[in-house]
Amino acid sequence: MAHPFGTLHLIVNPRAGNAAARKALPELRTLLQAEGIDHEVHHTDRRHHAADLAGELAAGGARYIGAVGGDGTVHEVVNGLLAPDGTAVGEDLVLAVISAGSGGDLARTYGLDRPVDRLVRRHLSTTDTLAMDVGRVTFHRDGVEQQAFFANIAEVGWGAEVVRKAERLPRATGRLRYLLAAYAAIRSVNRQDARLVLDRADVTVPLVELVVANGQFFGGGMKVAPRALPDDGLFNVLAFTGGRSQVFTLTPKLYQGEHLPNPQIAEWQSATVELAPDDPMAVEADGELLGTTPARFSIVPTPLRIKV
């Protein structure tokens, strides 16, 4: 039986979450068959392969695209579904997120961090969708300006250094991997005065960490941006201005979303953010290390919808 959105194309990262995506696939397929949902599976075998697959499927007429993995898999799929100018590669595209990775933070914002049986019966088999904001970030790598889209959260400073450190640690360590990387990143943070240009503000702050949030969660469940709404056309922007260890010491509160208000965290709602500190700072998005500042972030009014 065909779903109203057509065949569900599952793009699976078999390595996501210490092979959690690959292990979840048999149950997922059995449940989809029981619900009568036509589907096809497409495995990734290299970095950025999910983006290539998503782009090829959408350009070929596929409408219903599922990302099976963590936030990195979603990141690649979103980048594949959008052309460089932010327009969709296909028509009436619907993104399904099946969280089976080490992060799954975008899924948490939408309430999709559910057991696979509930996800299939109450979400994937229905026609409910929501509009989906996407962020665009321009950054520099090897002296060349580049760009990427992101669905969840981007960071400058400490958080990007955490991603850099985490990439060198075994994924089998789970959440401990993130905490070890977070501690190690303290010494790598280049805290400095940085000018932030936003929609309605132009301020200079002693910056240790900048969060540009479309979704609410990052780092495997930290509710870093509790006032972020992923469909309001604005980022929730947080500038951590305390000492280099500020974000790490706030970790217990971050998991509960209780770090705000804080006199050492400045907060804005803005559709754009840009900064160009004197010493380049690392930039990441959706858990993917991208490059360094200068960087500019902006909301892209895409026609993508997310399956809820």
NORUR-V702799 format. One record per pair of residues at least 6 apart in sequence whose C-alpha atoms are under 7 Angstrom apart, sorted by the first residue. I is the first residue (numbers start at 1). J is the second residue. D is the distance in whole Angstrom. If there is no record, write none. Layout:
I/J/D
I/J/D
This chain:
1/36/5
1/37/6
1/38/6
2/37/6
2/38/6
3/37/6
3/38/7
5/63/6
5/64/6
6/63/7
6/64/6
7/38/5
7/39/5
7/64/6
8/38/6
8/39/4
8/40/6
8/64/5
8/65/6
8/66/7
9/39/6
9/40/5
9/41/6
9/64/6
9/65/5
9/66/6
10/40/6
10/41/5
10/42/6
10/65/6
10/66/5
10/67/6
10/68/7
11/41/6
11/42/5
11/43/6
11/50/6
11/66/6
11/67/5
11/68/6
12/21/7
12/42/6
12/43/5
12/44/6
12/67/6
12/68/5
12/69/6
13/21/6
13/43/6
13/44/5
13/68/6
13/69/6
13/73/7
14/21/5
14/22/5
14/43/7
16/69/5
16/70/6
16/100/7
16/101/5
16/102/7
17/70/7
17/100/6
17/101/4
17/102/4
18/171/6
18/172/6
20/100/6
20/101/6
21/68/6
21/69/5
21/100/5
21/101/6
28/116/6
31/117/7
31/120/7
32/120/7
44/50/6
48/76/6
50/73/7
50/76/6
50/77/5
51/76/5
51/77/5
51/79/6
51/80/4
52/80/6
54/77/6
54/80/5
54/81/6
55/80/4
55/81/5
55/89/7
58/81/7
58/89/6
58/90/5
59/89/6
59/90/5
61/90/7
63/91/7
63/92/6
63/93/5
63/94/6
64/93/6
64/94/5
64/95/6
65/94/6
65/95/5
65/96/6
66/95/6
66/96/4
66/97/6
66/98/7
67/73/6
67/74/6
67/77/7
67/96/6
67/97/5
67/98/6
68/97/6
68/98/5
68/99/6
68/100/6
69/98/7
69/99/5
69/100/4
69/101/5
70/99/6
70/100/6
70/101/4
70/102/6
70/103/5
70/104/5
71/103/6
71/104/5
71/105/7
71/106/7
71/286/6
71/287/7
72/286/6
72/287/6
72/288/7
75/150/6
75/151/6
75/286/6
79/148/7
79/149/6
81/88/6
81/89/5
82/88/5
82/89/5
83/89/6
86/300/6
86/302/6
87/302/6
88/302/7
88/303/7
93/304/6
93/305/7
94/304/6
94/305/5
94/306/6
94/307/6
95/305/6
95/306/5
95/307/6
96/306/6
96/307/5
97/107/7
99/107/6
99/113/6
102/174/7
102/220/7
103/219/7
103/220/5
104/220/7
105/217/5
105/218/5
105/220/6
105/221/6
106/152/6
106/215/6
106/217/7
107/113/5
108/217/7
109/215/6
109/216/6
109/217/7
112/119/7
123/307/7
123/308/5
124/307/7
128/307/6
128/308/6
129/305/6
129/306/5
129/307/5
129/308/5
130/305/5
130/306/5
130/307/7
130/308/7
131/231/6
131/304/7
131/305/5
131/306/6
132/230/6
132/231/5
132/304/6
132/305/5
132/306/6
133/230/6
133/231/5
133/233/6
133/299/7
133/300/7
133/301/6
133/302/7
134/149/7
134/150/6
134/151/5
134/299/6
134/300/5
134/302/7
135/149/5
135/150/5
135/151/6
135/297/7
135/298/6
135/299/5
135/300/6
136/147/7
136/148/6
136/149/4
136/150/6
136/297/6
136/298/5
136/299/6
136/300/6
137/147/5
137/148/6
137/149/6
137/295/7
137/296/6
137/297/4
137/298/7
138/145/7
138/146/6
138/147/4
138/148/7
138/295/5
138/296/5
138/297/7
139/145/6
139/146/6
139/147/6
139/291/6
139/292/6
139/293/6
139/294/6
139/295/5
139/296/7
140/146/6
140/291/5
140/292/5
140/293/6
140/294/7
141/291/5
141/292/6
150/285/6
150/286/6
151/214/7
152/213/6
152/214/5
152/215/5
152/286/6
153/212/6
153/213/4
153/214/6
153/215/6
153/285/6
153/286/6
154/211/6
154/212/5
154/213/6
154/284/6
154/285/4
154/286/6
155/210/5
155/211/5
155/212/6
155/283/6
155/284/5
155/285/6
156/209/6
156/210/5
156/211/7
156/281/6
156/282/6
156/283/5
156/284/7
157/189/6
157/208/6
157/209/5
157/210/6
157/281/5
157/282/5
157/283/7
158/185/6
158/186/7
158/189/5
158/208/6
158/209/5
159/209/7
160/282/5
160/283/5
160/284/5
160/289/6
161/185/5
161/188/7
161/189/7
161/282/7
162/181/5
162/182/5
162/185/5
163/287/6
163/289/6
164/289/7
165/181/5
165/185/7
166/177/6
166/178/6
166/181/5
169/177/6
171/177/7
182/248/6
183/248/7
186/244/6
186/245/6
189/208/7
189/244/7
190/281/7
191/206/7
191/207/6
191/208/5
191/244/7
192/206/5
192/207/6
193/204/6
193/205/5
193/206/4
193/207/6
194/204/5
194/205/6
194/206/6
194/207/6
194/275/7
194/277/5
195/203/6
195/204/4
195/205/7
195/275/6
195/277/7
196/202/6
196/203/5
196/204/6
196/273/7
196/274/6
196/275/5
197/203/7
197/273/6
197/274/5
197/275/7
198/270/6
198/272/6
198/273/5
198/274/7
199/270/6
199/271/7
199/272/6
205/241/7
206/241/5
207/239/7
207/240/6
207/241/5
208/240/6
208/241/6
208/244/6
209/239/6
209/240/5
210/238/6
210/239/5
210/240/6
211/237/6
211/238/5
211/239/7
212/235/6
212/236/6
212/237/5
212/238/7
213/225/6
213/228/6
213/235/5
213/236/5
213/237/6
214/228/6
214/229/6
214/230/5
214/235/5
214/236/7
215/228/6
215/229/6
215/230/5
216/223/6
216/224/6
216/225/5
216/226/5
216/228/5
217/223/4
217/224/6
217/225/7
218/224/7
221/255/6
222/254/5
222/255/4
223/254/6
223/255/5
223/256/6
223/257/5
224/254/6
224/257/6
225/236/7
226/257/6
227/236/7
228/235/7
228/236/5
233/271/6
233/299/6
234/269/6
234/270/5
234/271/4
234/299/7
235/269/6
235/270/5
235/271/6
236/268/6
236/269/5
236/270/7
237/267/6
237/268/5
237/269/6
238/265/6
238/266/6
238/267/5
238/268/7
239/265/5
239/266/5
239/267/6
240/264/6
240/265/5
240/266/7
241/264/5
241/265/6
242/264/5
250/259/7
253/259/5
271/298/6
271/299/5
272/297/5
272/298/4
272/299/7
273/296/6
273/297/5
273/298/7
274/295/6
274/296/4
274/297/6
275/294/6
275/295/6
275/296/7
276/293/6
276/294/4
276/295/7
277/294/7
280/292/6
280/293/5
280/294/7
281/292/5
281/293/5
282/291/6
282/292/4
282/293/7
283/289/6
283/290/6
283/291/5
283/292/5
283/293/7
284/290/5
